[in-house]
């Protein structure tokens, strides 16, 4: 592969990385009964948030804020 092709590839992959790093914020308007703000804790290979037992069987919406 020529040096020009290598340079072109490096430039292209850098642009893709930069585009994926850009975060877009969205505004959500939600109506509900209660809100709790908590930090997600590590749980094996995923994350976990504990909620009140009264919420078992209820529908919830989770929005990542940062």
N, CA, C and O atoms as a GROMACS GRO file, in nm:
protein
  264
    1UNK      N    1   0.085  -0.118   0.000
    1UNK     CA    2   0.000   0.000   0.000
    1UNK      C    3   0.090   0.124   0.000
    1UNK      O    4   0.190   0.128   0.071
    2UNK      N    5   0.054   0.222  -0.078
    2UNK     CA    6   0.137   0.342  -0.090
    2UNK      C    7   0.121   0.432   0.032
    2UNK      O    8   0.025   0.420   0.107
    3UNK      N    9   0.217   0.524   0.050
    3UNK     CA   10   0.213   0.618   0.162
    3UNK      C   11   0.090   0.709   0.152
    3UNK      O   12   0.032   0.746   0.254
    4UNK      N   13   0.052   0.745   0.030
    4UNK     CA   14  -0.067   0.830   0.009
    4UNK      C   15  -0.192   0.758   0.056
    4UNK      O   16  -0.278   0.819   0.120
    5UNK      N   17  -0.204   0.628   0.024
    5UNK     CA   18  -0.321   0.550   0.068
    5UNK      C   19  -0.323   0.538   0.220
    5UNK      O   20  -0.429   0.547   0.282
    6UNK      N   21  -0.204   0.516   0.281
    6UNK     CA   22  -0.196   0.508   0.427
    6UNK      C   23  -0.240   0.637   0.492
    6UNK      O   24  -0.317   0.636   0.588
    7UNK      N   25  -0.191   0.750   0.441
    7UNK     CA   26  -0.227   0.881   0.497
    7UNK      C   27  -0.377   0.905   0.484
    7UNK      O   28  -0.441   0.956   0.576
    8UNK      N   29  -0.433   0.868   0.368
    8UNK     CA   30  -0.576   0.886   0.346
    8UNK      C   31  -0.657   0.802   0.445
    8UNK      O   32  -0.757   0.849   0.500
    9UNK      N   33  -0.613   0.678   0.468
    9UNK     CA   34  -0.682   0.591   0.563
    9UNK      C   35  -0.676   0.647   0.705
    9UNK      O   36  -0.777   0.647   0.775
   10UNK      N   37  -0.558   0.694   0.748
   10UNK     CA   38  -0.544   0.751   0.881
   10UNK      C   39  -0.633   0.873   0.898
   10UNK      O   40  -0.698   0.890   1.001
   11UNK      N   41  -0.637   0.958   0.798
   11UNK     CA   42  -0.719   1.079   0.802
   11UNK      C   43  -0.867   1.041   0.813
   11UNK      O   44  -0.940   1.101   0.892
   12UNK      N   45  -0.911   0.942   0.735
   12UNK     CA   46  -1.051   0.900   0.735
   12UNK      C   47  -1.090   0.839   0.869
   12UNK      O   48  -1.196   0.870   0.922
   13UNK      N   49  -1.005   0.752   0.926
   13UNK     CA   50  -1.039   0.688   1.053
   13UNK      C   51  -1.044   0.791   1.165
   13UNK      O   52  -1.125   0.778   1.257
   14UNK      N   53  -0.958   0.894   1.161
   14UNK     CA   54  -0.961   1.000   1.260
   14UNK      C   55  -1.090   1.078   1.256
   14UNK      O   56  -1.145   1.114   1.360
   15UNK      N   57  -1.141   1.103   1.136
   15UNK     CA   58  -1.267   1.176   1.120
   15UNK      C   59  -1.382   1.094   1.178
   15UNK      O   60  -1.473   1.149   1.240
   16UNK      N   61  -1.378   0.962   1.158
   16UNK     CA   62  -1.483   0.876   1.213
   16UNK      C   63  -1.480   0.878   1.365
   16UNK      O   64  -1.585   0.884   1.428
   17UNK      N   65  -1.359   0.872   1.424
   17UNK     CA   66  -1.348   0.875   1.570
   17UNK      C   67  -1.399   1.007   1.624
   17UNK      O   68  -1.471   1.008   1.725
   18UNK      N   69  -1.364   1.118   1.561
   18UNK     CA   70  -1.408   1.249   1.607
   18UNK      C   71  -1.561   1.260   1.600
   18UNK      O   72  -1.623   1.314   1.691
   19UNK      N   73  -1.621   1.208   1.494
   19UNK     CA   74  -1.767   1.214   1.479
   19UNK      C   75  -1.835   1.132   1.587
   19UNK      O   76  -1.940   1.172   1.637
   20UNK      N   77  -1.778   1.016   1.624
   20UNK     CA   78  -1.841   0.933   1.725
   20UNK      C   79  -1.826   0.991   1.865
   20UNK      O   80  -1.903   0.958   1.954
   21UNK      N   81  -1.726   1.080   1.887
   21UNK     CA   82  -1.706   1.142   2.016
   21UNK      C   83  -1.804   1.257   2.041
   21UNK      O   84  -1.823   1.297   2.155
   22UNK      N   85  -1.864   1.310   1.936
   22UNK     CA   86  -1.956   1.422   1.949
   22UNK      C   87  -2.084   1.374   2.017
   22UNK      O   88  -2.148   1.281   1.969
   23UNK      N   89  -2.119   1.438   2.127
   23UNK     CA   90  -2.241   1.400   2.200
   23UNK      C   91  -2.349   1.503   2.171
   23UNK      O   92  -2.325   1.623   2.173
   24UNK      N   93  -2.468   1.453   2.145
   24UNK     CA   94  -2.581   1.540   2.119
   24UNK      C   95  -2.677   1.531   2.237
   24UNK      O   96  -2.711   1.421   2.281
   25UNK      N   97  -2.719   1.643   2.287
   25UNK     CA   98  -2.816   1.648   2.395
   25UNK      C   99  -2.955   1.656   2.336
   25UNK      O  100  -2.976   1.718   2.231
   26UNK      N  101  -3.051   1.595   2.403
   26UNK     CA  102  -3.190   1.599   2.361
   26UNK      C  103  -3.274   1.640   2.481
   26UNK      O  104  -3.240   1.609   2.595
   27UNK      N  105  -3.383   1.708   2.456
   27UNK     CA  106  -3.474   1.747   2.563
   27UNK      C  107  -3.591   1.650   2.564
   27UNK      O  108  -3.651   1.622   2.460
   28UNK      N  109  -3.621   1.598   2.683
   28UNK     CA  110  -3.734   1.507   2.700
   28UNK      C  111  -3.834   1.571   2.793
   28UNK      O  112  -3.797   1.629   2.895
   29UNK      N  113  -3.960   1.560   2.760
   29UNK     CA  114  -4.066   1.607   2.849
   29UNK      C  115  -4.146   1.484   2.889
   29UNK      O  116  -4.205   1.417   2.804
   30UNK      N  117  -4.147   1.455   3.019
   30UNK     CA  118  -4.209   1.332   3.068
   30UNK      C  119  -4.304   1.368   3.182
   30UNK      O  120  -4.270   1.448   3.269
   31UNK      N  121  -4.420   1.310   3.182
   31UNK     CA  122  -4.516   1.327   3.290
   31UNK      C  123  -4.517   1.199   3.371
   31UNK      O  124  -4.519   1.089   3.315
   32UNK      N  125  -4.515   1.212   3.502
   32UNK     CA  126  -4.512   1.093   3.586
   32UNK      C  127  -4.557   1.122   3.727
   32UNK      O  128  -4.610   1.228   3.758
   33UNK      N  129  -4.536   1.024   3.813
   33UNK     CA  130  -4.579   1.030   3.952
   33UNK      C  131  -4.466   1.071   4.045
   33UNK      O  132  -4.489   1.150   4.138
   34UNK      N  133  -4.346   1.020   4.023
   34UNK     CA  134  -4.232   1.044   4.111
   34UNK      C  135  -4.104   1.044   4.029
   34UNK      O  136  -4.101   0.988   3.919
   35UNK      N  137  -3.999   1.106   4.083
   35UNK     CA  138  -3.869   1.100   4.018
   35UNK      C  139  -3.763   1.076   4.125
   35UNK      O  140  -3.768   1.134   4.233
   36UNK      N  141  -3.669   0.990   4.093
   36UNK     CA  142  -3.554   0.964   4.180
   36UNK      C  143  -3.430   0.980   4.094
   36UNK      O  144  -3.424   0.928   3.983
   37UNK      N  145  -3.331   1.051   4.146
   37UNK     CA  146  -3.205   1.066   4.074
   37UNK      C  147  -3.100   0.983   4.146
   37UNK      O  148  -3.075   1.005   4.265
   38UNK      N  149  -3.038   0.889   4.075
   38UNK     CA  150  -2.939   0.799   4.135
   38UNK      C  151  -2.823   0.778   4.040
   38UNK      O  152  -2.832   0.806   3.920
   39UNK      N  153  -2.713   0.729   4.095
   39UNK     CA  154  -2.596   0.693   4.015
   39UNK      C  155  -2.602   0.543   3.985
   39UNK      O  156  -2.635   0.463   4.072
   40UNK      N  157  -2.572   0.507   3.861
   40UNK     CA  158  -2.570   0.365   3.823
   40UNK      C  159  -2.444   0.302   3.880
   40UNK      O  160  -2.335   0.357   3.867
   41UNK      N  161  -2.459   0.186   3.945
   41UNK     CA  162  -2.347   0.114   4.005
   41UNK      C  163  -2.310  -0.006   3.919
   41UNK      O  164  -2.394  -0.060   3.847
   42UNK      N  165  -2.184  -0.046   3.927
   42UNK     CA  166  -2.136  -0.162   3.853
   42UNK      C  167  -2.202  -0.288   3.908
   42UNK      O  168  -2.218  -0.304   4.029
   43UNK      N  169  -2.241  -0.378   3.816
   43UNK     CA  170  -2.301  -0.505   3.854
   43UNK      C  171  -2.258  -0.609   3.752
   43UNK      O  172  -2.326  -0.625   3.650
   44UNK      N  173  -2.148  -0.679   3.776
   44UNK     CA  174  -2.096  -0.773   3.678
   44UNK      C  175  -2.051  -0.699   3.554
   44UNK      O  176  -1.966  -0.609   3.562
   45UNK      N  177  -2.107  -0.736   3.439
   45UNK     CA  178  -2.074  -0.671   3.312
   45UNK      C  179  -2.176  -0.565   3.272
   45UNK      O  180  -2.179  -0.523   3.156
   46UNK      N  181  -2.259  -0.522   3.364
   46UNK     CA  182  -2.360  -0.421   3.331
   46UNK      C  183  -2.374  -0.324   3.448
   46UNK      O  184  -2.291  -0.324   3.540
   47UNK      N  185  -2.478  -0.243   3.446
   47UNK     CA  186  -2.502  -0.147   3.552
   47UNK      C  187  -2.634  -0.176   3.621
   47UNK      O  188  -2.720  -0.246   3.567
   48UNK      N  189  -2.648  -0.121   3.741
   48UNK     CA  190  -2.769  -0.148   3.818
   48UNK      C  191  -2.810  -0.023   3.895
   48UNK      O  192  -2.725   0.052   3.945
   49UNK      N  193  -2.940  -0.001   3.904
   49UNK     CA  194  -2.997   0.106   3.986
   49UNK      C  195  -3.106   0.042   4.071
   49UNK      O  196  -3.196  -0.024   4.019
   50UNK      N  197  -3.098   0.061   4.201
   50UNK     CA  198  -3.200   0.008   4.291
   50UNK      C  199  -3.312   0.110   4.305
   50UNK      O  200  -3.287   0.229   4.323
   51UNK      N  201  -3.435   0.062   4.296
   51UNK     CA  202  -3.553   0.147   4.308
   51UNK      C  203  -3.638   0.097   4.424
   51UNK      O  204  -3.621  -0.016   4.470
   52UNK      N  205  -3.729   0.180   4.473
   52UNK     CA  206  -3.813   0.140   4.587
   52UNK      C  207  -3.897   0.017   4.554
   52UNK      O  208  -3.942   0.000   4.440
   53UNK      N  209  -3.919  -0.069   4.653
   53UNK     CA  210  -4.000  -0.190   4.628
   53UNK      C  211  -4.143  -0.159   4.583
   53UNK      O  212  -4.208  -0.241   4.518
   54UNK      N  213  -4.190  -0.038   4.618
   54UNK     CA  214  -4.327  -0.001   4.575
   54UNK      C  215  -4.333   0.015   4.422
   54UNK      O  216  -4.442   0.011   4.364
   55UNK      N  217  -4.218   0.032   4.358
   55UNK     CA  218  -4.214   0.052   4.214
   55UNK      C  219  -4.215  -0.080   4.137
   55UNK      O  220  -4.227  -0.079   4.014
   56UNK      N  221  -4.203  -0.193   4.206
   56UNK     CA  222  -4.204  -0.322   4.137
   56UNK      C  223  -4.336  -0.338   4.063
   56UNK      O  224  -4.442  -0.317   4.121
   57UNK      N  225  -4.328  -0.376   3.937
   57UNK     CA  226  -4.446  -0.393   3.853
   57UNK      C  227  -4.492  -0.265   3.785
   57UNK      O  228  -4.585  -0.268   3.705
   58UNK      N  229  -4.428  -0.153   3.816
   58UNK     CA  230  -4.463  -0.026   3.754
   58UNK      C  231  -4.376  -0.002   3.631
   58UNK      O  232  -4.269  -0.061   3.618
   59UNK      N  233  -4.422   0.084   3.542
   59UNK     CA  234  -4.343   0.124   3.425
   59UNK      C  235  -4.257   0.244   3.461
   59UNK      O  236  -4.304   0.338   3.525
   60UNK      N  237  -4.130   0.240   3.420
   60UNK     CA  238  -4.038   0.350   3.447
   60UNK      C  239  -3.968   0.388   3.317
   60UNK      O  240  -3.964   0.310   3.223
   61UNK      N  241  -3.913   0.509   3.314
   61UNK     CA  242  -3.832   0.556   3.202
   61UNK      C  243  -3.699   0.600   3.259
   61UNK      O  244  -3.693   0.671   3.359
   62UNK      N  245  -3.591   0.556   3.195
   62UNK     CA  246  -3.456   0.592   3.240
   62UNK      C  247  -3.394   0.685   3.136
   62UNK      O  248  -3.395   0.654   3.017
   63UNK      N  249  -3.341   0.798   3.180
   63UNK     CA  250  -3.276   0.894   3.091
   63UNK      C  251  -3.135   0.918   3.143
   63UNK      O  252  -3.118   0.960   3.257
   64UNK      N  253  -3.035   0.892   3.061
   64UNK     CA  254  -2.896   0.919   3.100
   64UNK      C  255  -2.872   1.068   3.084
   64UNK      O  256  -2.897   1.124   2.977
   65UNK      N  257  -2.825   1.133   3.190
   65UNK     CA  258  -2.808   1.278   3.186
   65UNK      C  259  -2.664   1.322   3.169
   65UNK      O  260  -2.639   1.441   3.145
   66UNK      N  261  -2.568   1.233   3.180
   66UNK     CA  262  -2.427   1.268   3.152
   66UNK      C  263  -2.351   1.149   3.101
   66UNK      O  264  -2.232   1.159   3.072
   0.00000   0.00000   0.00000
